[in-house]
């Protein structure tokens, strides 16, 4: 039986799973609304839009695979967690050389930055890493 959330996982992994779903939903809304980095990449189109939608799909996919005990899900979740920083770097290098490196790190909002860092920290926390080594296959 497939599940969207595993209550038996440690709290860091459980919270990361919830944040993956929430961040994925908001990233998709920003993609549709053409705001923040996801929307800018959609407006630019082409390969940039495809890369962005791929990163957006990593959020729910990573959460779902982690909830079902798959090691690959943790790697996908890490990719999703760092995807806003990767997208902003791609945007700076290929499209808008005018933005500074502080904009690459912070993005459009300090609140978004807080949740991006929280997700990265939860996935890289020693409790999460111990769980991944021991239980995920």
CORUR-V654379 format. One line per field, one symbol per residue. psi: psi as a letter, one per 40 degrees, with the letter a starting at -180 (. if undefined). A space follows every 50 residues. Layout:
psi=???
This chain:
psi=hiiehheeiiddddddddddddddddddddddefiaddddddddabdddd ddddddddcddddddddefhdddddddddddeddddddddddddcgedii ddddddaehddddddddddddddeiddddddddddh.
